Amino acid sequence: MRPDLSFANYCCELLSSVGPCTARRMFGGFGISTGGLSIALVADLGQGEKLWLKADQDTRHLFEAAGCERFVYSVTKDGVKVAKSMNHYSAPEDTMESPELMAPWARLALDCALKARKR
């Protein structure tokens, strides 16, 4: 099944408080960026497409406190499935309704992208 560009574009609208966003095909989903910084992913890890926001060690607890899932995927290495994770968390459910509700989370994701670029 092909990823849904309309959902990715909707996510770009939700994240627009941090600047104009673009969605590009990436690894069976989409990468979402603004100003050349990757701030989110749209991917289906088996439960339907979701928006996954960039996080880091400083913001992880905020996502976990909001009940967000960590981006965890499986790879096969030497015939054994291994779980891998990325510093991305699902967007809080209620923020998927409007750019205003998403704005503070979009800012967190952008801040994480800015910090990562400095490293």
DOMARTOR-231978 format. One line per 3 residues: number of its first residue (from 1); their letters; for each residue y, z, x of N, C-alpha, C, CB. Coordinates in nm, 4 decimals, decimal comma. Glycine has a CB too. Layout:
<recs>
NUM> A> Y:Z:X:Y:Z:X:Y:Z:X:Y:Z:X; ...
</recs>
This chain:
<recs>
1> MRP> -0,1183:0,0000:0,0841:0,0000:0,0000:0,0000:0,1245:0,0000:0,0884:-0,0001:0,1220:-0,0956; 0,2170:-0,0873:0,0584:0,3405:-0,0987:0,1366:0,4356:0,0137:0,1000:0,4079:-0,2355:0,1137; 0,5087:0,0644:0,1979:0,6065:0,1693:0,1678:0,7162:0,1145:0,0760:0,6686:0,2253:0,2985
4> DLS> 0,7750:0,2014:-0,0016:0,8714:0,1647:-0,1050:1,0138:0,1672:-0,0479:0,8599:0,2603:-0,2263; 1,0704:0,0487:-0,0264:1,2067:0,0394:0,0264:1,3080:0,1008:-0,0695:1,2432:-0,1065:0,0540; 1,2826:0,0913:-0,1995:1,3787:0,1474:-0,2955:1,3860:0,2999:-0,2812:1,3394:0,1089:-0,4407
7> FAN> 1,2740:0,3664:-0,2543:1,2773:0,5112:-0,2328:1,3510:0,5432:-0,1030:1,1340:0,5693:-0,2292; 1,3259:0,4651:0,0012:1,3961:0,4858:0,1286:1,5465:0,4668:0,1118:1,3425:0,3893:0,2359; 1,5863:0,3654:0,0359:1,7298:0,3440:0,0109:1,7897:0,4587:-0,0693:1,7523:0,2116:-0,0632
10> YCC> 1,7133:0,5116:-0,1657:1,7590:0,6281:-0,2422:1,7801:0,7473:-0,1484:1,6567:0,6642:-0,3539; 1,6886:0,7665:-0,0549:1,7023:0,8756:0,0417:1,8264:0,8559:0,1280:1,5770:0,8853:0,1304; 1,8558:0,7317:0,1625:1,9793:0,7037:0,2383:2,1017:0,7460:0,1583:1,9888:0,5533:0,2743
13> ELL> 2,1008:0,7198:0,0288:2,2109:0,7632:-0,0578:2,2210:0,9157:-0,0588:2,1912:0,7099:-0,2018; 2,1068:0,9825:-0,0681:2,1071:1,1291:-0,0691:2,1666:1,1859:0,0592:1,9651:1,1823:-0,0883; 2,1425:1,1194:0,1712:2,1864:1,1684:0,3019:2,3255:1,1192:0,3411:2,0874:1,1269:0,4074
16> SSV> 2,3899:1,0446:0,2556:2,5153:0,9771:0,2891:2,6326:1,0706:0,3199:2,5534:0,8876:0,1770; 2,6198:1,1977:0,2909:2,7301:1,2905:0,3218:2,7540:1,3030:0,4715:2,7011:1,4285:0,2632; 2,6547:1,2657:0,5545:2,6704:1,2741:0,6995:2,7063:1,1388:0,7611:2,5426:1,3273:0,7627
19> GPC> 2,7238:1,0375:0,6781:2,7605:0,9048:0,7253:2,6712:0,7999:0,6642:2,7535:0,8977:0,8767; 2,7089:0,6736:0,6796:2,6256:0,5671:0,6242:2,4890:0,5653:0,6919:2,6948:0,4306:0,6401; 2,3853:0,5636:0,6122:2,2480:0,5697:0,6642:2,1778:0,4361:0,6456:2,1681:0,6816:0,5943
22> TAR> 2,0863:0,4085:0,7372:2,0031:0,2891:0,7270:1,8574:0,3298:0,7378:2,0397:0,1854:0,8364; 1,7733:0,2568:0,6661:1,6283:0,2787:0,6703:1,5646:0,1587:0,7377:1,5689:0,3007:0,5266; 1,4800:0,1859:0,8372:1,4081:0,0801:0,9072:1,2589:0,1109:0,9041:1,4587:0,0656:1,0537
25> RMF> 1,1793:0,0065:0,8844:1,0334:0,0241:0,8840:0,9885:0,0857:1,0156:0,9611:-0,1111:0,8605; 0,8952:0,1807:1,0033:0,8491:0,2515:1,1214:0,7163:0,3192:1,0900:0,9541:0,3548:1,1689; 0,6114:0,2884:1,1633:0,4818:0,3559:1,1527:0,4317:0,3700:1,0090:0,4909:0,4921:1,2153
28> GGF> 0,4400:0,2670:0,9306:0,3900:0,2715:0,7936:0,4843:0,3380:0,6961:0,2601:0,3419:0,7903; 0,6022:0,3733:0,7394:0,7039:0,4336:0,6537:0,8397:0,3818:0,6956:0,6994:0,5887:0,6607; 0,9384:0,4701:0,6956:1,0733:0,4331:0,7343:1,1345:0,5439:0,8196:1,1602:0,4054:0,6099
31> GIS> 1,2149:0,5043:0,9145:1,3001:0,5965:0,9869:1,4391:0,5825:0,9285:1,2988:0,5687:1,1411; 1,5068:0,6942:0,9089:1,6430:0,6914:0,8548:1,7373:0,7428:0,9623:1,6550:0,7772:0,7235; 1,8422:0,6643:0,9847:1,9378:0,7021:1,0884:2,0802:0,6832:1,0399:1,9143:0,6206:1,2154
34> TGG> 2,1703:0,7502:1,1110:2,3136:0,7309:1,0911:2,3789:0,7371:1,2280:2,3742:0,8386:0,9933; 2,4682:0,6457:1,2540:2,5364:0,6429:1,3825:2,4418:0,6361:1,5012:2,6233:0,7629:1,3955; 2,3276:0,5719:1,4841:2,2304:0,5602:1,5921:2,1449:0,6834:1,6143:2,3005:0,5281:1,7170
37> LSI> 2,1574:0,7820:1,5287:2,0794:0,9057:1,5399:1,9745:0,9116:1,4295:2,1717:1,0297:1,5329; 1,8509:0,9379:1,4675:1,7412:0,9504:1,3712:1,7474:1,0886:1,3069:1,6028:0,9273:1,4401; 1,7659:1,0909:1,1743:1,7795:1,2195:1,1054:1,6667:1,2484:1,0073:1,9099:1,2239:1,0325
40> ALV> 1,5874:1,1460:0,9737:1,4835:1,1678:0,8721:1,3797:1,0564:0,8772:1,5459:1,1758:0,7310; 1,2701:1,0835:0,8091:1,1620:0,9869:0,7914:1,1277:0,9807:0,6431:1,0363:1,0251:0,8769; 1,0768:0,8685:0,6017:1,0132:0,8566:0,4706:0,8699:0,8166:0,5015:1,0874:0,7506:0,3746
43> ADL> 0,7764:0,9003:0,4593:0,6354:0,8739:0,4891:0,5475:0,9360:0,3820:0,5970:0,9285:0,6284; 0,4299:0,8771:0,3693:0,3282:0,9281:0,2781:0,2143:0,9841:0,3627:0,2770:0,8161:0,1800; 0,1985:1,1145:0,3607:0,0905:1,1793:0,4352:-0,0275:1,2117:0,3448:0,1412:1,3066:0,5023
46> GQG> -0,0355:1,1398:0,2328:-0,1477:1,1572:0,1420:-0,1114:1,2161:0,0069:-0,2486:1,2428:0,2057; 0,0134:1,2561:-0,0107:0,0558:1,3149:-0,1382:0,1732:1,2390:-0,1983:0,0934:1,4616:-0,1190; 0,1887:1,1135:-0,1611:0,3012:1,0333:-0,2077:0,4140:1,0352:-0,1058:0,3512:1,0842:-0,3432
49> EKL> 0,5025:0,9390:-0,1187:0,6139:0,9303:-0,0242:0,7058:1,0500:-0,0384:0,6926:0,8008:-0,0452; 0,7491:1,0994:0,0764:0,8420:1,2129:0,0803:0,9482:1,1864:0,1843:0,7679:1,3457:0,1109; 1,0593:1,2537:0,1659:1,1658:1,2548:0,2653:1,1401:1,3725:0,3582:1,3077:1,2643:0,1984
52> WLK> 1,1366:1,3444:0,4884:1,1117:1,4453:0,5909:1,2354:1,4554:0,6792:0,9848:1,4105:0,6757; 1,3003:1,5703:0,6810:1,4246:1,5895:0,7550:1,3993:1,6429:0,8948:1,5164:1,6838:0,6799; 1,4788:1,5967:0,9899:1,4671:1,6417:1,1284:1,5023:1,7904:1,1363:1,5593:1,5578:1,2222
55> ADQ> 1,4245:1,8642:1,2137:1,4458:2,0077:1,2325:1,4266:2,0392:1,3804:1,3480:2,0927:1,1432; 1,4478:2,1639:1,4162:1,4213:2,2094:1,5529:1,3898:2,3590:1,5480:1,5438:2,1801:1,6481; 1,3725:2,4180:1,6639:1,3369:2,5605:1,6709:1,4405:2,6484:1,6011:1,3223:2,6041:1,8169
58> DTR> 1,5681:2,6093:1,6068:1,6741:2,6905:1,5464:1,6810:2,6788:1,3946:1,8065:2,6516:1,6047; 1,6305:2,5691:1,3387:1,6418:2,5486:1,1936:1,5085:2,5588:1,1203:1,7030:2,4139:1,1659; 1,4009:2,5626:1,1950:1,2671:2,5665:1,1346:1,2553:2,6767:1,0285:1,1612:2,5877:1,2433
61> HLF> 1,3057:2,7954:1,0581:1,2934:2,9074:0,9640:1,3658:2,8806:0,8318:1,3482:3,0348:1,0273; 1,4734:2,8035:0,8338:1,5456:2,7714:0,7103:1,4598:2,6827:0,6198:1,6799:2,7012:0,7424; 1,3944:2,5853:0,6799:1,3064:2,4977:0,6029:1,1873:2,5761:0,5485:1,2578:2,3800:0,6895
64> EAA> 1,1284:2,6595:0,6318:1,0131:2,7378:0,5870:1,0507:2,8348:0,4767:0,9523:2,8139:0,7036; 1,1692:2,8967:0,4865:1,2152:2,9898:0,3828:1,2383:2,9180:0,2499:1,3444:3,0599:0,4275; 1,2719:2,7884:0,2568:1,2941:2,7099:0,1352:1,1639:2,6511:0,0805:1,3937:2,5977:0,1628
67> GCE> 1,0509:2,6833:0,1444:0,9213:2,6363:0,0963:0,8879:2,4929:0,1351:0,9167:2,6485:-0,0512; 0,9542:2,4416:0,2362:0,9305:2,3035:0,2806:0,8058:2,2959:0,3674:1,0523:2,2495:0,3582; 0,7378:2,1801:0,3626:0,6174:2,1584:0,4431:0,6548:2,0974:0,5773:0,5171:2,0674:0,3688
70> RFV> 0,5821:2,1338:0,6796:0,5995:2,0714:0,8104:0,5254:1,9375:0,8120:0,5479:2,1648:0,9244; 0,5803:1,8396:0,8822:0,5198:1,7077:0,8961:0,3993:1,7197:0,9886:0,6226:1,6034:0,9507; 0,2798:1,7142:0,9312:0,1555:1,7255:1,0075:0,0688:1,6045:0,9726:0,0803:1,8612:0,9765
73> YSV> 0,0186:1,5377:1,0756:-0,0654:1,4206:1,0568:-0,1879:1,4331:1,1454:0,0122:1,2906:1,0879; -0,2886:1,3511:1,1188:-0,4130:1,3550:1,1960:-0,4256:1,2321:1,2845:-0,5342:1,3652:1,1026; -0,4796:1,2542:1,4024:-0,5161:1,1441:1,4921:-0,6597:1,1681:1,5351:-0,4190:1,1346:1,6171
76> TKD> -0,7277:1,0615:1,5722:-0,8645:1,0750:1,6210:-0,8635:1,0566:1,7718:-0,9598:0,9719:1,5526; -0,9144:1,1580:1,8403:-0,9209:1,1539:1,9865:-1,0645:1,1824:2,0268:-0,8218:1,2568:2,0522; -1,1246:1,0876:2,0963:-1,2641:1,0996:2,1383:-1,3563:1,1297:2,0204:-1,2778:1,2085:2,2440
79> GVK> -1,3288:1,0660:1,9062:-1,4125:1,0818:1,7886:-1,3876:1,2085:1,7081:-1,5528:1,0786:1,8294; -1,2888:1,2865:1,7476:-1,2584:1,4123:1,6784:-1,1180:1,4045:1,6189:-1,2704:1,5340:1,7755; -1,1065:1,4445:1,4910:-0,9745:1,4470:1,4277:-0,8958:1,5671:1,4792:-0,9870:1,4520:1,2726
82> VAK> -0,7714:1,5389:1,5185:-0,6832:1,6426:1,5722:-0,5537:1,6413:1,4912:-0,6545:1,6200:1,7253; -0,5064:1,7587:1,4508:-0,3802:1,7688:1,3780:-0,2647:1,7708:1,4769:-0,3776:1,8952:1,2884; -0,1652:1,6906:1,4481:-0,0422:1,6846:1,5269:0,0739:1,7120:1,4318:-0,0258:1,5450:1,5995
85> SMN> 0,1830:1,7629:1,4858:0,2996:1,7856:1,4016:0,4246:1,7335:1,4694:0,3148:1,9340:1,3689; 0,5261:1,7128:1,3881:0,6568:1,6702:1,4370:0,7600:1,7693:1,3862:0,6908:1,5244:1,3911; 0,8742:1,7723:1,4495:0,9823:1,8602:1,4053:1,0563:1,7990:1,2868:1,0802:1,8876:1,5207
88> HYS> 0,9836:1,7788:1,1795:1,0396:1,7306:1,0534:0,9778:1,8143:0,9420:1,0119:1,5761:1,0320; 1,0576:1,8408:0,8411:1,0116:1,9157:0,7241:1,0487:1,8400:0,5979:1,0721:2,0583:0,7217; 0,9663:1,8564:0,4948:0,9974:1,7935:0,3666:1,1292:1,8499:0,3155:0,8830:1,8164:0,2628
91> APE> 1,2035:1,7661:0,2469:1,3302:1,8109:0,1881:1,2993:1,9068:0,0730:1,4160:1,6891:0,1380; 1,3807:2,0107:0,0551:1,3600:2,0982:-0,0605:1,3650:2,0161:-0,1897:1,4666:2,2112:-0,0637; 1,2735:2,0443:-0,2814:1,2601:1,9664:-0,4055:1,3920:1,9478:-0,4796:1,1610:2,0334:-0,4973
94> DTM> 1,4682:2,0556:-0,4976:1,5904:2,0458:-0,5775:1,6981:1,9602:-0,5121:1,6452:2,1831:-0,6035; 1,6907:1,9393:-0,3811:1,7926:1,8591:-0,3132:1,7727:1,7097:-0,3370:1,7910:1,8880:-0,1636; 1,6583:1,6717:-0,3899:1,6281:1,5304:-0,4124:1,7017:1,4749:-0,5343:1,4780:1,5113:-0,4295
97> ESP> 1,7804:1,5586:-0,6008:1,8499:1,5168:-0,7224:1,9875:1,4584:-0,6994:1,8619:1,6316:-0,8138; 2,0548:1,4964:-0,5881:2,1906:1,4465:-0,5678:2,2354:1,4622:-0,4230:2,2875:1,5188:-0,6601; 2,3286:1,3767:-0,3805:2,3841:1,3900:-0,2458:2,4536:1,5254:-0,2239:2,4826:1,2768:-0,2194
100> ELM> 2,5111:1,5800:-0,3281:2,5791:1,7090:-0,3158:2,4810:1,8207:-0,2827:2,6539:1,7421:-0,4446; 2,3655:1,8202:-0,3488:2,2638:1,9215:-0,3213:2,1996:1,9000:-0,1840:2,1562:1,9195:-0,4305; 2,1901:1,7743:-0,1418:2,1290:1,7424:-0,0135:2,2233:1,7674:0,1036:2,0838:1,5985:-0,0125
103> APW> 2,3530:1,7695:0,0812:2,4523:1,7724:0,1894:2,4273:1,8780:0,2967:2,5869:1,7949:0,1315; 2,4035:2,0053:0,2630:2,3829:2,1029:0,3710:2,2569:2,0754:0,4530:2,3754:2,2426:0,3132; 2,1549:2,0209:0,3901:2,0305:1,9895:0,4601:2,0475:1,8646:0,5461:1,9154:1,9700:0,3598
106> ARL> 2,1240:1,7699:0,4966:2,1546:1,6501:0,5753:2,2321:1,6890:0,7010:2,2356:1,5478:0,4910; 2,3235:1,7838:0,6860:2,4021:1,8296:0,8015:2,3117:1,8983:0,9042:2,5144:1,9264:0,7560; 2,2169:1,9782:0,8560:2,1208:2,0415:0,9484:2,0439:1,9361:1,0268:2,0221:2,1320:0,8710
109> ALD> 1,9964:1,8327:0,9569:1,9198:1,7265:1,0225:2,0062:1,6530:1,1256:1,8653:1,6269:0,9178; 2,1311:1,6248:1,0901:2,2210:1,5578:1,1833:2,2487:1,6457:1,3050:2,3523:1,5210:1,1136; 2,2719:1,7742:1,2824:2,2947:1,8669:1,3949:2,1755:1,8685:1,4905:2,3214:2,0096:1,3426
112> CAL> 2,0539:1,8667:1,4347:1,9331:1,8634:1,5178:1,9259:1,7347:1,5987:1,8075:1,8776:1,4307; 1,9627:1,6233:1,5371:1,9631:1,4949:1,6074:2,0669:1,4950:1,7200:1,9915:1,3796:1,5089; 2,1818:1,5533:1,6946:2,2865:1,5611:1,7970:2,2411:1,6472:1,9148:2,4167:1,6179:1,7367
115> KAR> 2,1778:1,7613:1,8844:2,1272:1,8481:1,9920:2,0195:1,7772:2,0727:2,0713:1,9795:1,9341; 1,9312:1,7060:2,0046:1,8230:1,6344:2,0736:1,8794:1,5258:2,1649:1,7256:1,5722:1,9714; 1,9856:1,4614:2,1231:2,0456:1,3555:2,2050:2,1074:1,4134:2,3312:2,1518:1,2788:2,1249
118> KR> 2,1627:1,5341:2,3245:2,2247:1,5978:2,4413:2,1214:1,6324:2,5487:2,2996:1,7243:2,3988; 1,9952:1,6599:2,5044:1,8903:1,6986:2,5996:1,8509:1,5854:2,6834:1,7702:1,7524:2,5303
</recs>
